[in-house]
Amino acid sequence: MLLIKRNNLLSIVMALSVLVCTAKAEIKVYAFVDNSKDIYENSRFDYKIMIDGDDKAGDVDTTAFDDFDPQGPNESNVSQKSITIINGKRSVNEVKRYIMTYRILAPEAGHYDIGPVKVTIDGKDYYTNPVTFSVIKAASTDKMDIEMKLSKSKCYVGEPVILSVNWYIRYSITKAIGDYGFNVPIFKNSDIILDDLNDLSSSSQVITVNGNKVAVEQSRARHKGFSCLKFTFKKVLIPTTSGTFELEPSSVSAKIAVSSSRSRDSFFDGFFDQREYKIFSVRSNPLTLEVEPLPNDGKTSSDIKLVGKYSITATATPDKVKVGDPIELKVVVRGDYLKAVDWSDLKFPENFEKDFIVSKQKQKPKIENGKKIFTQTIRARNDSIDKIASISINYFDVASGKYSSARSNAIDIQVSPNKMLTLADVEGLDGNMVSTSKKVTSEANGIKANLESHRLLEDQSFSVKRLALSSVNLTLWAITILMLIVSLVVRFLRNEDPAKKILKRQKQAASKAIRKINSINASDSQEAKKALAEAMLGYVADRFNRREATVTSHDCYEEIEKILGSDDASKYSTIIDNSQASIYSSLKADYDARWAEVAIDVIKRIEEGLK
């Protein structure tokens, strides 16, 4: 009996041990920044969230650090598995770990806290530890400058004002510029709506500033007596409340090389210099924007939302039609801020739809050459219509300080009657209906005489069975079943084991990357650098079974260092860094074909080292 009790006690202890071990394996999340490196104002640095105990990404609530303009995340599965065999006993040790890295923007110099961040994993919420970091002020320089300009310093509520931010860099340091970051505080003002002058998809250079996409234009300019590269981005500011807005200075921080030393490898001399960078920062002038409320006197409609100066014209094509013929009505609006104008702002005549059939499908308006074009198809209902009445648009005129209405010109049209088709017109009987039943059955040249087949005696009523068993349908059924069988066989043959797919991907990695590198067109420097970096990152992703979108030059360094050592790893990762030029490609070194030669050589030696 005592032995049984002891056995029961042992079972309970073992069960509790399992529970304890399970508890130890519980998922935990941690947050951290690298405080061993200086963090300068307006520069970006890494904020990492580590998921300990799982090997997949979580759903991160970024509310706690949204003020720092987070970008990303870049995700990396750093789980490890090891197998040990001691005295013939095999044991597997596995550590599951996943890291999500956000690039966040450092604000002005000072001390900052990021509170606990919620991470949801498999429907359960976890919270990170709070993080504290310090931001130091960057050095100032007279070799670059930044300025802000407003299209006007006084406006009304709802009136669009254009903000221009210009960054000047002296030509003498353009090739020494590294990473950079902007801070435009007005972009974070909740009382001001931001919009773009044009569609960003048509812009060649787009960057993110305080969480907003901006299109950048590059030009040459003379600033304060020096030849400079000028980078400009603009935003439309639309104030939603009245008052005086103090626009805090904008700033930009950039890494500038202050010294350099050439690599010992003569092959890399000239474009693989080891540079020492220092962070420099410049601030713009502050601005003031005075916003007046819209007056209530003279307001004819509560839905007027356009503020500025607008005009409207209309055309109709063709202007000579018959009843029911399509007419293309084109309405053109010109004004200060066209993106805000939509179909609801166009006021058609009260009886417009009584005179015209209006298509329910409206074309999307488009902006061209300072005008917004609305196109609609209409059809005249009767021939008494002789014109298309004026179309109007209501707005607040900032020049006169009064509410106003712009009207298009009336359009003269000629509508002629159109004959209405009847059943008799379609049958071509001219209204004289004649019974032909007797003629068909009695005349020698009727249907009976001309139908030389026994089908005249067959039952022609509908039958599902007859339809299904007809020769045509049986052939179609046979072809369909045959195609289904062939597709199943092909799918079965192609359904490879996932392990085989990974092995195939790894075997083809080198040939795939080398083929891409050899096909690079070096005449287009920017595209060549982009293609080279993508091929090199893609090789490491394929060869080491990594997600291509998450592989960085640092990851490449770590993988190659294990096989070839630090020298080759440094060459490979440096080529990627130099190839991945910033958006301001003119500030970077030109593409050199020898980069491709080095990359291919490293790839080939990696393959030899893995054999």
C-alpha positions in Angstrom: 0.0 0.0 0.0 2.9 2.4 0.9 4.5 1.6 -2.4 1.3 2.4 -4.3 1.0 5.7 -2.5 4.6 6.5 -3.3 4.0 5.7 -7.0 0.9 8.0 -6.9 3.0 10.8 -5.3 5.7 10.3 -8.0 3.1 10.6 -10.7 1.8 13.9 -9.2 5.3 15.3 -9.0 6.0 14.4 -12.6 2.7 16.0 -13.7 3.6 19.2 -11.8 7.0 19.2 -13.4 5.4 19.1 -16.9 3.2 22.0 -15.9 6.1 24.0 -14.7 8.1 23.3 -17.9 5.0 24.3 -19.9 4.8 27.6 -17.9 8.5 28.3 -18.6 7.8 27.9 -22.3 5.1 30.6 -22.2 5.4 33.3 -24.8 6.9 36.6 -23.6 7.6 39.8 -25.5 10.4 42.3 -25.0 11.2 45.7 -26.5 14.6 47.4 -26.7 16.7 49.9 -28.5 20.5 50.0 -28.9 21.5 52.6 -26.4 25.2 51.9 -26.9 25.1 54.1 -30.0 24.3 57.8 -30.0 20.8 58.7 -31.2 20.7 62.1 -33.0 17.7 64.2 -33.5 15.7 63.7 -36.7 17.7 60.5 -37.4 16.2 57.0 -37.6 17.1 54.2 -35.3 15.8 50.6 -34.5 13.1 49.9 -32.1 12.9 46.1 -31.7 10.2 43.8 -30.4 11.3 40.3 -29.6 8.8 37.5 -29.3 10.3 34.8 -27.1 8.6 31.4 -27.3 7.1 31.6 -30.8 8.4 31.6 -34.4 5.9 33.9 -36.1 5.1 37.6 -36.1 2.5 39.1 -33.9 0.0 41.9 -34.4 1.6 45.0 -33.0 -0.4 47.9 -31.8 1.8 50.9 -32.7 -0.2 53.5 -30.8 2.4 53.8 -28.1 5.1 54.9 -30.6 3.1 56.4 -33.5 4.5 59.9 -32.6 7.9 58.6 -33.7 6.8 57.9 -37.3 7.5 54.2 -37.3 8.4 52.4 -40.6 8.3 48.7 -41.1 8.4 46.2 -39.5 11.3 44.2 -40.9 10.8 40.6 -39.6 13.3 38.0 -38.8 12.9 34.4 -37.5 15.9 33.8 -35.3 14.8 30.5 -33.8 17.5 27.9 -33.2 17.4 24.1 -33.0 20.2 21.9 -31.9 20.5 18.1 -31.7 22.9 16.4 -29.2 23.6 12.7 -28.9 25.1 11.5 -25.6 25.7 7.8 -25.0 23.4 7.0 -27.9 20.6 9.1 -26.5 19.3 11.8 -28.9 17.9 15.1 -27.5 16.5 18.1 -29.4 16.8 21.6 -28.0 14.7 24.2 -29.7 14.5 27.9 -28.9 11.7 29.8 -30.7 12.3 33.5 -31.2 11.0 36.1 -33.6 12.2 39.8 -33.9 10.2 42.6 -35.4 12.2 45.7 -36.1 10.7 49.2 -36.6 12.7 52.2 -37.8 11.5 55.2 -35.8 12.4 58.9 -36.1 14.2 60.6 -33.2 12.6 63.9 -32.2 14.4 66.9 -30.8 17.1 66.4 -28.2 15.9 65.1 -24.9 14.8 62.0 -22.9 11.9 60.0 -24.2 9.8 57.0 -23.0 7.9 54.4 -25.1 5.3 52.7 -22.8 4.3 49.1 -23.0 3.3 48.0 -26.5 0.5 45.5 -27.0 1.4 42.5 -29.2 -1.4 40.0 -30.1 -0.4 36.4 -30.8 -2.9 33.7 -31.6 -5.7 35.9 -30.2 -3.9 36.5 -26.9 -2.6 39.9 -25.8 0.9 40.4 -24.5 2.7 43.6 -23.4 6.3 44.6 -23.8 8.4 46.4 -21.2 8.6 50.2 -21.4 11.7 51.6 -23.2 13.7 54.8 -22.4 16.1 56.5 -24.7 18.0 59.8 -25.1 18.3 61.9 -28.1 21.3 64.3 -28.5 21.5 67.4 -30.6 23.4 67.1 -33.9 26.2 69.5 -34.9 25.3 72.4 -37.1 26.9 73.2 -40.5 26.8 76.0 -43.0 27.2 73.6 -45.9 23.4 72.8 -46.0 20.3 74.8 -45.2 16.5 74.3 -45.0 13.7 76.8 -45.5 9.9 76.8 -45.4 7.6 78.9 -47.5 3.8 79.5 -47.6 1.9 80.5 -50.7 0.1 83.0 -48.4 0.3 84.0 -44.7 -3.4 84.8 -44.3 -6.3 82.6 -45.4 -9.9 81.5 -44.6 -11.0 78.3 -43.0 -11.0 75.6 -45.7 -8.8 77.6 -48.1 -5.9 75.6 -49.5 -2.4 77.0 -48.7 0.7 75.5 -50.3 3.7 74.8 -47.9 7.1 74.4 -49.7 10.1 72.9 -47.9 13.5 73.4 -49.6 16.7 71.6 -48.6 19.9 73.0 -50.0 23.2 71.1 -50.2 26.4 72.6 -51.4 27.9 70.7 -54.4 31.1 70.3 -52.5 29.6 67.8 -50.1 26.9 66.1 -52.2 28.9 62.9 -52.5 29.6 62.8 -48.8 25.9 62.7 -47.8 24.7 59.5 -46.2 21.4 58.8 -44.5 19.1 61.8 -43.7 15.7 62.5 -42.0 13.2 65.3 -42.0 11.0 66.6 -39.2 8.1 68.9 -40.2 6.0 69.5 -37.0 3.1 71.1 -38.9 2.5 67.7 -40.5 1.3 66.5 -37.1 -1.2 69.3 -36.5 -4.7 67.8 -36.1 -6.4 71.1 -37.0 -4.8 71.1 -40.5 -5.7 68.7 -43.3 -2.8 67.6 -45.5 -3.2 66.9 -49.2 -1.0 66.5 -52.3 -0.9 68.8 -55.3 -0.7 65.9 -57.7 -1.0 62.1 -57.7 2.1 60.7 -56.0 2.1 57.6 -58.3 3.4 59.8 -61.1 6.4 61.0 -59.1 9.8 59.5 -59.5 11.0 60.3 -56.0 8.8 59.8 -52.9 9.9 59.8 -49.3 8.1 59.7 -45.9 8.1 62.7 -43.6 6.4 62.4 -40.3 4.3 59.5 -41.6 3.2 61.4 -44.8 4.3 60.5 -48.3 5.8 63.5 -50.2 7.0 63.8 -53.8 10.5 65.3 -54.0 11.7 67.4 -56.9 15.5 67.9 -57.5 17.1 70.9 -59.2 20.1 73.1 -59.2 20.0 76.4 -57.4 22.1 79.2 -56.1 21.6 79.7 -52.4 23.3 82.3 -50.2 26.0 82.8 -52.9 26.8 79.1 -53.3 25.9 76.5 -56.0 23.7 73.9 -54.4 21.5 70.9 -55.1 18.0 71.8 -54.1 15.4 69.3 -53.0 11.8 70.4 -52.7 8.6 68.9 -51.5 5.2 70.5 -51.1 2.0 69.9 -49.3 -1.4 71.5 -49.4 -2.5 72.7 -46.0 -6.2 73.1 -45.4 -7.0 74.7 -42.0 -10.2 73.4 -40.4 -10.5 76.0 -37.6 -9.8 79.7 -37.4 -7.0 81.3 -35.4 -3.3 81.9 -35.6 -1.1 78.9 -36.3 2.6 79.1 -35.3 4.4 76.8 -37.7 7.4 75.5 -35.8 10.7 75.2 -37.7 11.3 72.2 -39.9 14.6 70.5 -39.6 16.7 67.9 -41.5 19.6 65.8 -40.1 22.1 64.1 -42.4 25.2 61.9 -42.1 28.1 63.7 -43.7 31.5 62.0 -44.2 34.2 63.9 -42.3 37.1 61.6 -43.1 37.8 58.5 -45.2 40.4 55.7 -45.5 40.9 53.4 -48.5 40.5 49.7 -48.2 43.8 47.7 -48.3 42.4 45.7 -51.2 43.4 47.8 -54.2 40.5 46.5 -56.2 38.1 48.5 -54.0 40.1 51.7 -54.1 37.9 54.6 -55.3 34.5 53.2 -54.4 34.8 51.2 -51.2 36.3 53.9 -49.0 35.9 53.4 -45.3 34.3 56.6 -44.3 33.7 58.2 -40.9 30.3 59.9 -40.7 29.1 62.6 -38.3 25.5 63.8 -37.9 24.7 67.4 -38.8 21.4 69.1 -38.5 19.9 72.4 -39.7 16.6 74.1 -38.8 14.4 76.3 -40.9 12.7 79.6 -40.1 9.4 79.5 -38.2 6.2 80.7 -40.0 2.8 82.1 -38.9 -0.5 81.4 -40.6 -3.5 83.5 -39.8 -6.8 81.8 -40.5 -10.1 83.8 -40.6 -13.5 82.2 -40.2 -16.0 82.1 -43.1 -18.7 84.7 -42.8 -22.3 83.7 -42.3 -23.8 86.6 -44.3 -24.7 85.8 -47.9 -24.3 82.0 -47.5 -26.8 80.4 -49.8 -26.1 76.8 -49.0 -24.9 74.9 -46.0 -22.9 72.4 -48.2 -20.5 74.9 -49.7 -17.0 73.5 -49.1 -15.0 75.1 -51.9 -12.9 78.1 -50.9 -10.9 80.1 -53.4 -11.6 81.1 -57.0 -13.4 78.8 -59.5 -14.9 78.9 -63.0 -16.9 76.4 -65.0 -17.5 75.7 -68.7 -19.5 73.0 -70.6 -19.6 71.5 -74.1 -21.8 68.9 -75.7 -20.8 66.6 -78.6 -22.6 66.2 -81.0 -25.0 69.2 -80.9 -27.3 67.8 -83.6 -28.9 64.5 -82.6 -32.1 62.5 -82.8 -34.3 61.7 -79.8 -32.4 59.0 -77.8 -29.0 59.5 -79.4 -26.1 59.7 -77.0 -24.6 63.2 -76.2 -21.2 63.5 -74.5 -21.6 66.3 -71.9 -18.2 67.6 -70.8 -17.9 70.0 -67.8 -14.6 71.7 -67.1 -13.8 73.3 -63.8 -10.8 75.6 -63.2 -9.8 76.8 -59.7 -7.3 77.1 -56.9 -7.7 73.6 -55.5 -9.2 71.1 -58.0 -8.7 67.9 -56.0 -11.5 69.0 -53.6 -14.1 69.4 -56.5 -16.3 66.3 -57.1 -19.6 65.5 -58.8 -21.7 66.7 -55.9 -20.4 70.2 -56.3 -21.9 70.5 -59.8 -25.4 71.9 -59.7 -27.5 70.8 -62.7 -30.8 72.6 -63.7 -33.8 71.5 -61.7 -35.6 69.8 -64.7 -32.5 68.4 -66.2 -33.5 64.7 -65.8 -37.0 65.5 -67.1 -35.5 66.6 -70.4 -32.6 64.1 -70.6 -31.9 60.5 -69.8 -28.8 60.6 -67.6 -26.4 57.6 -67.4 -26.1 56.3 -63.9 -22.5 55.4 -64.4 -20.4 58.5 -64.0 -16.8 58.6 -65.3 -14.1 59.4 -62.8 -13.1 63.0 -63.2 -9.5 63.7 -64.2 -7.2 66.7 -63.7 -5.2 67.9 -66.7 -3.3 71.2 -67.2 -4.9 73.1 -64.4 -8.5 72.0 -65.0 -10.7 69.2 -63.8 -12.8 67.4 -66.4 -16.2 65.7 -65.7 -17.7 63.6 -68.5 -21.3 62.3 -68.6 -23.5 60.7 -71.3 -27.0 62.1 -71.7 -29.9 61.5 -74.2 -32.7 63.8 -75.1 -36.1 62.6 -74.2 -38.1 64.5 -76.9 -37.5 66.8 -79.9 -38.8 69.9 -78.2 -35.5 70.4 -76.4 -33.3 73.1 -77.9 -30.6 73.7 -75.3 -28.7 72.4 -72.3 -29.2 74.9 -69.5 -26.3 76.3 -67.4 -24.5 74.2 -64.8 -23.3 76.0 -61.7 -20.8 75.6 -58.9 -21.0 77.3 -55.5 -17.9 78.5 -53.6 -16.5 81.2 -51.3 -14.6 83.8 -53.2 -11.5 84.7 -51.1 -10.8 87.8 -53.3 -14.1 89.5 -52.6 -14.7 87.8 -49.2 -18.2 86.8 -50.4 -20.1 83.6 -51.4 -20.3 83.3 -55.2 -21.6 81.0 -57.9 -19.9 80.3 -61.2 -22.1 79.2 -64.2 -21.3 77.6 -67.4 -22.7 78.8 -70.7 -26.0 77.4 -72.0 -25.5 75.0 -75.0 -27.7 75.1 -78.0 -28.6 71.7 -79.5 -30.9 70.5 -82.3 -33.0 67.4 -81.6 -35.0 65.9 -84.4 -37.7 63.2 -84.0 -36.7 59.6 -84.3 -39.1 56.9 -85.6 -40.2 54.4 -83.0 -39.9 50.8 -84.1 -42.9 48.5 -83.7 -43.2 44.7 -83.9 -44.6 45.1 -87.4 -41.5 47.2 -88.4 -39.2 44.4 -87.1 -41.2 41.6 -88.9 -41.4 43.7 -92.1 -45.2 43.1 -92.5 -46.1 46.8 -93.2 -49.1 46.3 -91.0 -50.8 43.8 -93.3 -50.9 40.6 -91.3 -51.7 37.5 -93.5 -52.4 34.0 -92.1 -50.0 31.6 -93.8 -50.8 28.4 -91.9 -52.9 27.0 -94.8 -50.3 28.0 -97.3 -47.6 26.3 -95.5 -49.4 23.0 -95.2 -51.2 22.9 -98.5 -48.9 24.2 -101.1 -46.6 21.8 -102.8 -43.6 24.0 -102.2 -44.4 24.4 -98.5 -42.4 23.2 -95.5 -43.4 19.5 -95.9 -42.1 19.4 -99.4 -38.8 20.9 -98.7 -38.0 18.9 -95.5 -36.4 15.7 -96.8 -36.0 13.9 -93.5 -37.9 11.6 -91.1 -37.4 14.3 -88.4 -40.8 15.7 -89.4 -42.3 12.7 -87.7 -40.2 12.9 -84.5 -41.4 14.3 -81.2 -39.7 17.7 -81.0 -40.8 18.5 -77.4 -38.1 19.3 -74.9 -36.5 16.3 -73.1 -33.7 16.4 -70.5 -32.8 12.8 -71.3 -32.6 13.4 -75.0 -30.5 16.5 -74.5 -28.0 14.7 -72.2 -27.6 11.7 -74.5 -27.2 13.6 -77.7 -24.0 12.9 -79.6 -22.8 16.5 -79.2 -23.3 16.6 -75.5 -21.8 13.1 -75.0 -18.7 14.4 -76.8 -18.5 17.5 -74.6 -18.9 15.3 -71.4 -16.1 13.0 -72.5 -13.7 15.9 -73.3 -14.5 17.6 -69.9 -13.9 14.4 -67.9 -10.7 13.7 -69.8 -9.4 17.3 -69.1 -10.3 16.8 -65.4 -8.3 13.6 -65.2 -5.3 15.1 -67.0 -5.3 18.1 -64.6 -5.5 15.9 -61.5 -2.5 13.8 -62.8 -0.5 17.0 -63.5 -1.3 18.4 -60.1 -0.4 15.1 -58.4 3.0 15.0 -60.2 3.8 18.6 -59.4 2.8 18.3 -55.7 6.3 17.9 -54.4 7.4 17.4 -50.8 8.0 20.8 -49.1 11.5 19.6 -48.2 12.2 18.9 -51.9 11.0 22.4 -52.9 13.4 24.0 -50.4 16.3 21.8 -51.7 15.4 22.8 -55.3 15.3 26.5 -54.3 18.7 26.2 -52.7 20.3 24.4 -55.7 19.0 26.9 -58.2 19.9 30.0 -56.1 23.4 30.5 -57.6 22.5 30.1 -61.2 19.4 32.2 -60.8 21.4 35.1 -59.2 24.3 34.9 -61.6 21.9 35.0 -64.5 20.2 38.1 -63.2 23.5 39.8 -62.5 24.8 39.1 -66.0 21.6 40.5 -67.6 22.1 43.9 -65.8 22.1 46.9 -68.2 24.9 49.0 -66.8 24.0 52.1 -68.9 21.1 52.9 -66.5 23.1 53.4 -63.3 20.2 53.6 -60.9 18.4 50.6 -62.3 21.6 48.6 -62.5 22.3 49.3 -58.8 18.8 48.3 -57.9 18.9 45.1 -59.9 22.3 44.1 -58.5 21.1 44.5 -54.9 17.9 42.6 -55.6 19.9 39.7 -57.2 22.4 39.5 -54.3 19.7 39.7 -51.6 17.7 37.1 -53.5 20.6 34.7 -53.6 21.1 34.8 -49.9 17.3 34.4 -49.3 17.1 31.4 -51.7 20.4 29.7 -50.6 19.7 29.9 -46.9 15.9 29.5 -47.1 15.0 33.0 -45.9 12.1 35.3 -46.8 13.4 37.5 -49.5 11.6 40.6 -48.3 13.2 40.5 -44.9 16.8 39.9 -45.9 19.2 42.8 -45.3 22.9 43.4 -46.1 23.6 42.6 -42.4 21.9 39.2 -42.8 24.1 38.6 -45.8 27.2 39.4 -43.8 26.2 37.0 -41.0 25.5 34.1 -43.4 28.6 34.6 -45.6 30.9 35.1 -42.6 30.1 31.6 -41.4 31.3 30.1 -44.7 34.0 32.4 -46.2 35.0 34.7 -43.3 34.6 38.4 -42.6 36.6 39.8 -45.6 34.3 38.3 -48.2 31.2 38.9 -46.1 32.2 42.6 -45.8 32.8 42.9 -49.6 29.4 41.3 -50.4 27.4 43.4 -47.9 29.3 46.6 -48.8 28.3 46.1 -52.5 24.7 45.8 -51.4 24.9 48.9 -49.3 26.5 50.9 -52.1 24.0 49.6 -54.6 21.0 50.5 -52.5 21.4 54.2 -53.1 19.1 56.6 -51.3 16.3 58.2 -53.2 18.7 61.0 -54.0 20.7 58.8 -56.3 22.9 61.7 -57.5 24.5 61.8 -54.1 25.8 58.3 -54.5 28.7 56.7 -56.4 27.9 55.5 -59.9 27.4 51.9 -60.7 30.6 50.0 -61.5 30.6 46.8 -63.4 33.3 45.3 -61.2 30.8 45.1 -58.4 29.0 42.4 -60.4 32.3 40.6 -60.9 33.0 40.5 -57.1 29.4 39.5 -56.3 29.5 36.5 -58.8 33.0 35.5 -57.5 31.7 35.4 -53.8 28.6 33.5 -54.8 30.7 30.8 -56.6 33.0 30.4 -53.6 30.0 30.2 -51.3 28.7 27.3 -53.4 32.1 25.6 -53.2 32.2 26.1 -49.5 28.8 24.5 -49.0 29.6 21.3 -50.9 
